[in-house]
C-alpha cells in the first residue's frame, strides 16, 4: 500500500511537470501545431521526471554505468509508448470534443492516470528487473 501511495504522488508530480511543460511551451510558441508541440514537450518533461523518481524511490534500482542507465531509460521509454498513446488519445480527444484548454488538460490528466497504472505493471515486469528477480521469474 505504501508503494501505491508513493507511486501515486510521483505520478501527480510528473503529471504536474507535464502540464507545466505544455503551458510553458504554449506561452513560448502558440502558432501552427503549437498544441501538438506542447504535448510533445510535456511528454518529454514528464518522462524524465517520472523515470528519475521511479528508478530511485519506487524500484530502488541502481544502474552500473551510463550505458546501463541508457539501456534502462530506453526500456522505460519503450514501455511508455502504449501508455503514451492512452494519454495522447485522451488529451487530443478531450480537445476535439470540448475545444478548451482546461478540458484538454483534464483529458491529459485522466489519460496520464490510466497510463501510469499500466506503466507501473510493465516497468515492474520488464524494466526494473534485478538478476535475482529474473532468476525467480525463470524458475
N, C-alpha and C positions, 0 to 999 in steps of 0.2 A: 504494500500500500504506500509506503514511503517513496519508493521509486516512482510510482504512478503520480504522486503529488509533485515531486521534484520535476519529473518529465513534463507535466502539465505547465508548471511555472516556466520552465525553459522554452516550451512551445509558445507560451504567451510572450516571452521576451523576444524570441525570434520572429513571431508574428508582428510585434510592435516595430522591430527593426525593419522588417519587410515593408510594412505600410509607411513607415517614416522614410525609407529609401525611395518608395514610389512618390511620396509627396514632394520630397526634395527634388527628385528627378523632374517632376512635372513643373515645379517652380522655375527650374533652370531651362527646361525645354518643353513648351506646350504648343507644339505645332503638329504638322502631319505625323502620324504614328507616335505621338507623344505618350499616349496611354500604353501602347504596346511596349515602347521603350521603358516606361516607368515600371511596368510589371516585370520586365527582364531585370532591371536594376534591383528592384525589391527582392526578386527571387535570389539573385546572387548574394545580396547582403544577408538575407535570412539564412541561406545555405551555410555561409561561412560562420555566422554566429552560432547556429544550431550544431554544426559539426564540432566546433570548439567546446561547447558546453556538454554535448553528448559524450564525446570522447573522454573528457576528463572526469565528469561528475556522474554520468549515468552508467557508463560501461567501465570506468576506471581503466581505460585502455592506454597502454604506453607503446608508442612506436619506437622502433630500434634505430631508425635513421630517417633522413629526409626522403630517401627513396621509398622506405616502408610507409611513411606518413603520406606520401604522394599516392601510393597504391591504395591505401586505406581511404583517402579522400576520394579517389576515383570510384571505388566501390560504393562509397557512401552516396556520391553523386548519381551513380548508375541506379541505385535502389530508389533514388528520388525521382527518377524520370516518370514512373507511373503515378506517383503521388503528386508530382507537379502537374500532371495532366488533370488530376482531380481539382487541384487548386485553381489552375487557369480556367478550366471549364466552368467552375462556379463563378469566378470573378468576371470572366467575359460574358457568361450567361446572365448574371445579375445586371451587368452593364447594358446588355441588349434588351433585357426585359424592362428595366426601370429607368435607365438613362441618366442616373445621377451618380455623382462621385461617392456619396455616402452609401448608396446601395451597392455600388461596385465594390467598395471596401468591405461591406458586410458579406457579400458573396465570397470575397477573398478570405476573410476571416473564417467563414464556415468551411470553405474548401481546405484551408490550412489545417483546421481542427481535424477533419476527417483524414486528410493526408498524413498528418503527424501520427495518428494512431496506426495506420497501415505501415508507415515508415519505421516505427519502433519495432514492429514484428519482423520486418525484413532485415533491419540492422542487427537485431539480436541474433538472427539465424545466419546471416551471410556476411556481415561487415566486421563487427567487433567480436571475432571468434578467436579465442586463445587456443593454443595447441592442446591443452587439456580438454577444453570443450569439444574440439574437433575429434579427439580420440573417443570421448564418450559418445558423440553422435554416431561414430562409425560402429561402435560395439552393439 
